[in-house]
Structure formats: C-alpha cells, structure tokens
Amino acid sequence: MTLLLLVIVLIIVVFLAAIAVYISIMAHLEQVATGPEGLVDSIGRALTKINSQGGEIFIKGERWKAVSSKNINKGTRVKVKALLDEMRLDVEEEI
C-alpha cells in the first residue's frame, strides 16, 4: 500500500514539474510586451498629421513621436511597424 502511494506521489510531482518547465519555456518564447519594443504591431491614434518629417501618436496611454513614408491625417488609426530609435516609431495607416 505505501509503495503504491509513493508511486502516485512521484507521478504527481513529475507531472507538476513538467508543467512548470512548459510554462517557463512558453514565457521565454513570448514576444516582448513592455518598453518601446513592445509597441511594434500595436494600434494607436495620430494626434497630429504624420509624414516623413514626423508627428505624434497616442498609444498604450502615452504620446510618442512617429514618422511615416505616407501622409497620415490627424485622428487616423495607426499601426506601429518598427522602433526607429528610443523615442521614434515608424507607423503606417491601420487598415
């Protein structure tokens, strides 16, 4: 009886350890969700007209400087394509 109980406990411990390893691997594979890098592919709104010279967007509760290869009007929904430097985002009109 005690041997059976020991085997059952061992199986449960191994199962829980496998779940913990799986969760930690999945966390490492997940895309960055904080900081400027986490803004890529996010949707925001143009606060000013945006063009190659620049403009401003509002995204995730913050104002950011942005540039775009095409003219984007104020109030338009935009999608972040890339982080150009620590303070500027490359955006496109969100379709």
KAGI-V66228 format. One record per residue. PHI is phi in radians with two decimals (999 if undefined). PSI is psi in degrees with one decimal (none if undefined). NEAR is the number of other C-alpha atoms within 12 Angstrom. Layout:
phi=(PHI,PHI)
psi=(PSI,PSI)
near=(NEAR,NEAR)
//
This chain:
phi=(999,-1.18,-1.14,-1.11,-1.11,-1.11,-1.12,-1.11,-1.10,-1.09,-1.10,-1.12,-1.11,-1.11,-1.09,-1.16,-1.13,-1.11,-1.12,-1.08,-1.13,-1.05,-1.10,-1.20,-1.14,-1.12,-1.15,-1.26,-1.46,-1.18,-1.23,-1.05,-2.04,-2.18,1.30,-1.04,-1.10,-1.31,-1.46,-1.02,1.33,-1.42,-1.87,-2.42,-2.31,-1.27,-1.50,-2.38,-1.14,-2.09,-2.58,-1.20,-1.42,2.23,3.00,-2.27,-2.23,-2.03,-2.58,0.89,1.37,-2.36,-1.60,-2.32,-1.38,-2.49,-2.31,-2.61,-1.27,-2.05,-1.20,-2.19,-1.38,-1.01,1.57,-1.31,-1.28,-2.23,-2.08,-1.37,-1.57,-2.81,-1.68,-1.41,-2.68,-1.12,-2.20,-2.20,-2.03,-1.65,-2.17,-2.42,-1.12,-1.43,-1.83)
psi=(-46.2,-32.3,-41.3,-42.7,-40.7,-42.5,-42.0,-44.8,-42.0,-41.6,-42.6,-43.1,-44.2,-41.2,-45.3,-37.1,-40.4,-39.1,-43.3,-42.0,-43.1,-45.9,-41.5,-36.9,-43.8,-35.9,-37.5,-27.6,-15.0,147.5,150.1,133.5,-2.5,163.7,178.7,-34.1,-28.9,-6.3,-18.8,132.4,3.7,157.6,134.3,-165.9,138.4,123.4,-24.5,174.6,138.5,133.7,-163.1,-19.7,-21.6,-179.0,-171.8,145.6,161.0,120.9,132.1,42.4,11.2,153.8,135.5,148.2,140.9,156.0,159.6,145.3,-19.8,153.7,133.3,129.1,155.4,137.5,-9.3,142.9,135.2,154.8,134.9,123.0,-39.6,160.4,115.1,-43.4,-167.4,-21.1,1.1,139.0,143.9,122.2,164.4,159.5,132.6,126.8,none)
near=(7,8,9,10,11,12,13,14,14,14,14,14,14,14,14,14,14,14,14,14,14,14,14,13,12,12,13,12,11,12,14,15,16,12,14,27,21,20,34,27,25,30,25,32,33,36,24,25,27,33,25,20,18,27,32,33,41,28,27,21,12,17,20,31,33,42,34,32,18,19,22,31,23,20,19,24,25,38,30,34,26,23,25,21,14,15,22,28,40,36,42,32,31,20,8)
//
